[in-house]
Amino acid sequence: MTVRKFAVTDASFERSPGQDGEVFAANVVDQRHGAPISIGFGRYGPNQSLVETIAVDDVMVVLQEQLSVSAEGSTVTASPGELVHMPKGSEITIRSHDEGAVTAYVTYPHWQDER
């Protein structure tokens, strides 16, 4: 595997599995590339919520706007340049605000394998 660089414009977004709202994911590196991790971008429309139990260890970096992540009775709000670690097994709610949001993520193992 060679060193590669990715931008949001390289991503091919698809509706996040099991979601009806404006929550999209786009892997740019995953098992198809022989990598042990998945790397990609997320895009959230305004005032969207994603509720799920995290099946893999997930690190999300906010690139644009803000997201709030709630788990176990507490909430953190992340802004551009900040990251949120969501450990495997966490019951979380990710909420975008009025402007929506764009993120980058890294998961281990591949999130698609665990669905």
PyRosetta script that sets phi, psi and omega in degrees:
from pyrosetta import init, pose_from_sequence

init()
pose = pose_from_sequence("MTVRKFAVTDASFERSPGQDGEVFAANVVDQRHGAPISIGFGRYGPNQSLVETIAVDDVMVVLQEQLSVSAEGSTVTASPGELVHMPKGSEITIRSHDEGAVTAYVTYPHWQDER")
pose.set_psi(1, 134.7)
pose.set_omega(1, -178.5)
pose.set_phi(2, -98.2)
pose.set_psi(2, 165.1)
pose.set_omega(2, 176.0)
pose.set_phi(3, -70.6)
pose.set_psi(3, 133.7)
pose.set_omega(3, -178.6)
pose.set_phi(4, -138.3)
pose.set_psi(4, 156.5)
pose.set_omega(4, 177.4)
pose.set_phi(5, -122.5)
pose.set_psi(5, 143.7)
pose.set_omega(5, -178.6)
pose.set_phi(6, -133.0)
pose.set_psi(6, 147.5)
pose.set_omega(6, 173.2)
pose.set_phi(7, -123.7)
pose.set_psi(7, 161.6)
pose.set_omega(7, 178.7)
pose.set_phi(8, -55.3)
pose.set_psi(8, -33.4)
pose.set_omega(8, -179.3)
pose.set_phi(9, -67.7)
pose.set_psi(9, -14.9)
pose.set_omega(9, 176.5)
pose.set_phi(10, -82.0)
pose.set_psi(10, -13.2)
pose.set_omega(10, -171.3)
pose.set_phi(11, -84.7)
pose.set_psi(11, 143.6)
pose.set_omega(11, 174.1)
pose.set_phi(12, -111.6)
pose.set_psi(12, 98.1)
pose.set_omega(12, -172.3)
pose.set_phi(13, -76.7)
pose.set_psi(13, 141.2)
pose.set_omega(13, 173.4)
pose.set_phi(14, -131.3)
pose.set_psi(14, 150.9)
pose.set_omega(14, 177.9)
pose.set_phi(15, -56.2)
pose.set_psi(15, 133.5)
pose.set_omega(15, 179.4)
pose.set_phi(16, -59.4)
pose.set_psi(16, 133.2)
pose.set_omega(16, -176.1)
pose.set_phi(17, -53.3)
pose.set_psi(17, 133.7)
pose.set_omega(17, 177.3)
pose.set_phi(18, 79.0)
pose.set_psi(18, 6.9)
pose.set_omega(18, -177.2)
pose.set_phi(19, -108.9)
pose.set_psi(19, 140.4)
pose.set_omega(19, 176.7)
pose.set_phi(20, -99.8)
pose.set_psi(20, -20.8)
pose.set_omega(20, -175.4)
pose.set_phi(21, -85.2)
pose.set_psi(21, -166.7)
pose.set_omega(21, -179.0)
pose.set_phi(22, -89.4)
pose.set_psi(22, 68.6)
pose.set_omega(22, 176.8)
pose.set_phi(23, -126.3)
pose.set_psi(23, 118.5)
pose.set_omega(23, -173.1)
pose.set_phi(24, -127.3)
pose.set_psi(24, 149.3)
pose.set_omega(24, 177.5)
pose.set_phi(25, -130.9)
pose.set_psi(25, 152.8)
pose.set_omega(25, 179.1)
pose.set_phi(26, -149.3)
pose.set_psi(26, 102.6)
pose.set_omega(26, 174.5)
pose.set_phi(27, -71.6)
pose.set_psi(27, 136.7)
pose.set_omega(27, 172.0)
pose.set_phi(28, -110.6)
pose.set_psi(28, -18.8)
pose.set_omega(28, 173.0)
pose.set_phi(29, -140.8)
pose.set_psi(29, 133.9)
pose.set_omega(29, 176.6)
pose.set_phi(30, -162.3)
pose.set_psi(30, -160.0)
pose.set_omega(30, -176.2)
pose.set_phi(31, -59.5)
pose.set_psi(31, -25.8)
pose.set_omega(31, 178.4)
pose.set_phi(32, -65.1)
pose.set_psi(32, -19.8)
pose.set_omega(32, -178.7)
pose.set_phi(33, -102.8)
pose.set_psi(33, 3.6)
pose.set_omega(33, -179.4)
pose.set_phi(34, 80.1)
pose.set_psi(34, 12.3)
pose.set_omega(34, -178.9)
pose.set_phi(35, -86.4)
pose.set_psi(35, 150.0)
pose.set_omega(35, 177.0)
pose.set_phi(36, -82.8)
pose.set_psi(36, -5.8)
pose.set_omega(36, -177.8)
pose.set_phi(37, -128.0)
pose.set_psi(37, 162.7)
pose.set_omega(37, 170.8)
pose.set_phi(38, -107.2)
pose.set_psi(38, 136.8)
pose.set_omega(38, 177.9)
pose.set_phi(39, -128.4)
pose.set_psi(39, 135.2)
pose.set_omega(39, -180.0)
pose.set_phi(40, -168.8)
pose.set_psi(40, -167.8)
pose.set_omega(40, -179.1)
pose.set_phi(41, -123.3)
pose.set_psi(41, 148.9)
pose.set_omega(41, 174.4)
pose.set_phi(42, -121.5)
pose.set_psi(42, 148.8)
pose.set_omega(42, 177.5)
pose.set_phi(43, -135.4)
pose.set_psi(43, 128.5)
pose.set_omega(43, -177.8)
pose.set_phi(44, -119.6)
pose.set_psi(44, 128.4)
pose.set_omega(44, 173.4)
pose.set_phi(45, -70.9)
pose.set_psi(45, 174.4)
pose.set_omega(45, 179.2)
pose.set_phi(46, -60.9)
pose.set_psi(46, 136.7)
pose.set_omega(46, 173.0)
pose.set_phi(47, 52.4)
pose.set_psi(47, 47.1)
pose.set_omega(47, 177.7)
pose.set_phi(48, -102.5)
pose.set_psi(48, 153.9)
pose.set_omega(48, 176.4)
pose.set_phi(49, -130.4)
pose.set_psi(49, 140.9)
pose.set_omega(49, 175.0)
pose.set_phi(50, -124.4)
pose.set_psi(50, 120.2)
pose.set_omega(50, -178.5)
pose.set_phi(51, -118.4)
pose.set_psi(51, 123.5)
pose.set_omega(51, 177.6)
pose.set_phi(52, -166.1)
pose.set_psi(52, 167.2)
pose.set_omega(52, 171.0)
pose.set_phi(53, -94.9)
pose.set_psi(53, 123.4)
pose.set_omega(53, -175.9)
pose.set_phi(54, -69.6)
pose.set_psi(54, 121.2)
pose.set_omega(54, -176.1)
pose.set_phi(55, -88.4)
pose.set_psi(55, -11.7)
pose.set_omega(55, -177.7)
pose.set_phi(56, -141.1)
pose.set_psi(56, 166.3)
pose.set_omega(56, 170.4)
pose.set_phi(57, -72.2)
pose.set_psi(57, 130.5)
pose.set_omega(57, -172.6)
pose.set_phi(58, -132.5)
pose.set_psi(58, 129.9)
pose.set_omega(58, 173.3)
pose.set_phi(59, -117.6)
pose.set_psi(59, 126.1)
pose.set_omega(59, -179.1)
pose.set_phi(60, -118.0)
pose.set_psi(60, 131.0)
pose.set_omega(60, 177.0)
pose.set_phi(61, -111.2)
pose.set_psi(61, 124.6)
pose.set_omega(61, 178.5)
pose.set_phi(62, -79.1)
pose.set_psi(62, 127.4)
pose.set_omega(62, 179.6)
pose.set_phi(63, -102.7)
pose.set_psi(63, -38.6)
pose.set_omega(63, -178.8)
pose.set_phi(64, -138.7)
pose.set_psi(64, 138.2)
pose.set_omega(64, 177.0)
pose.set_phi(65, 67.9)
pose.set_psi(65, -144.4)
pose.set_omega(65, -176.4)
pose.set_phi(66, -140.4)
pose.set_psi(66, 153.1)
pose.set_omega(66, 171.6)
pose.set_phi(67, -134.3)
pose.set_psi(67, 147.2)
pose.set_omega(67, 172.5)
pose.set_phi(68, -111.7)
pose.set_psi(68, 136.9)
pose.set_omega(68, 178.9)
pose.set_phi(69, -122.8)
pose.set_psi(69, 124.2)
pose.set_omega(69, 179.9)
pose.set_phi(70, -113.2)
pose.set_psi(70, 138.8)
pose.set_omega(70, 175.8)
pose.set_phi(71, -160.4)
pose.set_psi(71, 141.0)
pose.set_omega(71, 175.3)
pose.set_phi(72, 51.0)
pose.set_psi(72, 40.8)
pose.set_omega(72, 175.2)
pose.set_phi(73, 80.7)
pose.set_psi(73, 3.3)
pose.set_omega(73, 176.9)
pose.set_phi(74, -126.3)
pose.set_psi(74, 156.5)
pose.set_omega(74, -178.9)
pose.set_phi(75, -130.4)
pose.set_psi(75, 136.0)
pose.set_omega(75, 171.6)
pose.set_phi(76, -118.0)
pose.set_psi(76, 144.9)
pose.set_omega(76, 175.2)
pose.set_phi(77, -115.5)
pose.set_psi(77, 126.3)
pose.set_omega(77, -177.9)
pose.set_phi(78, -112.1)
pose.set_psi(78, 138.9)
pose.set_omega(78, 179.8)
pose.set_phi(79, -112.0)
pose.set_psi(79, 173.8)
pose.set_omega(79, -179.6)
pose.set_phi(80, -51.5)
pose.set_psi(80, 132.2)
pose.set_omega(80, -179.9)
pose.set_phi(81, 90.6)
pose.set_psi(81, -6.5)
pose.set_omega(81, 178.8)
pose.set_phi(82, -103.2)
pose.set_psi(82, 153.6)
pose.set_omega(82, -180.0)
pose.set_phi(83, -125.6)
pose.set_psi(83, 158.0)
pose.set_omega(83, 179.4)
pose.set_phi(84, -129.0)
pose.set_psi(84, 127.9)
pose.set_omega(84, 174.1)
pose.set_phi(85, -98.0)
pose.set_psi(85, 128.5)
pose.set_omega(85, 178.1)
pose.set_phi(86, -118.8)
pose.set_psi(86, 101.4)
pose.set_omega(86, -177.2)
pose.set_phi(87, -65.8)
pose.set_psi(87, 149.6)
pose.set_omega(87, 175.9)
pose.set_phi(88, -50.8)
pose.set_psi(88, 134.8)
pose.set_omega(88, 178.2)
pose.set_phi(89, 92.5)
pose.set_psi(89, -10.1)
pose.set_omega(89, 180.0)
pose.set_phi(90, -69.4)
pose.set_psi(90, 135.9)
pose.set_omega(90, 172.1)
pose.set_phi(91, -92.5)
pose.set_psi(91, 112.4)
pose.set_omega(91, -170.4)
pose.set_phi(92, -125.6)
pose.set_psi(92, 158.9)
pose.set_omega(92, 167.4)
pose.set_phi(93, -128.2)
pose.set_psi(93, 122.4)
pose.set_omega(93, 174.0)
pose.set_phi(94, -103.3)
pose.set_psi(94, 128.0)
pose.set_omega(94, -177.0)
pose.set_phi(95, -128.2)
pose.set_psi(95, 128.1)
pose.set_omega(95, 173.0)
pose.set_phi(96, -87.6)
pose.set_psi(96, 163.6)
pose.set_omega(96, -179.1)
pose.set_phi(97, -105.7)
pose.set_psi(97, -165.9)
pose.set_omega(97, -173.6)
pose.set_phi(98, -55.7)
pose.set_psi(98, -28.9)
pose.set_omega(98, -174.9)
pose.set_phi(99, -92.6)
pose.set_psi(99, -6.0)
pose.set_omega(99, -171.6)
pose.set_phi(100, 75.9)
pose.set_psi(100, -168.6)
pose.set_omega(100, -178.9)
pose.set_phi(101, -163.8)
pose.set_psi(101, 158.3)
pose.set_omega(101, 172.8)
pose.set_phi(102, -127.4)
pose.set_psi(102, 136.1)
pose.set_omega(102, -178.2)
pose.set_phi(103, -131.7)
pose.set_psi(103, 167.7)
pose.set_omega(103, 165.4)
pose.set_phi(104, -120.7)
pose.set_psi(104, 152.7)
pose.set_omega(104, 179.8)
pose.set_phi(105, -142.5)
pose.set_psi(105, 156.4)
pose.set_omega(105, 171.5)
pose.set_phi(106, -134.7)
pose.set_psi(106, 128.8)
pose.set_omega(106, 176.9)
pose.set_phi(107, -125.1)
pose.set_psi(107, 150.5)
pose.set_omega(107, 173.1)
pose.set_phi(108, -141.0)
pose.set_psi(108, 128.4)
pose.set_omega(108, -11.7)
pose.set_phi(109, -71.3)
pose.set_psi(109, -158.8)
pose.set_omega(109, -177.8)
pose.set_phi(110, -65.2)
pose.set_psi(110, 126.9)
pose.set_omega(110, -178.0)
pose.set_phi(111, -64.4)
pose.set_psi(111, -31.9)
pose.set_omega(111, -178.8)
pose.set_phi(112, -67.8)
pose.set_psi(112, -31.0)
pose.set_omega(112, 179.8)
pose.set_phi(113, -70.0)
pose.set_psi(113, -22.0)
pose.set_omega(113, -174.7)
pose.set_phi(114, -97.0)
pose.set_psi(114, -0.4)
pose.set_omega(114, -178.9)
pose.set_phi(115, -82.6)
pose.dump_pdb("model.pdb")
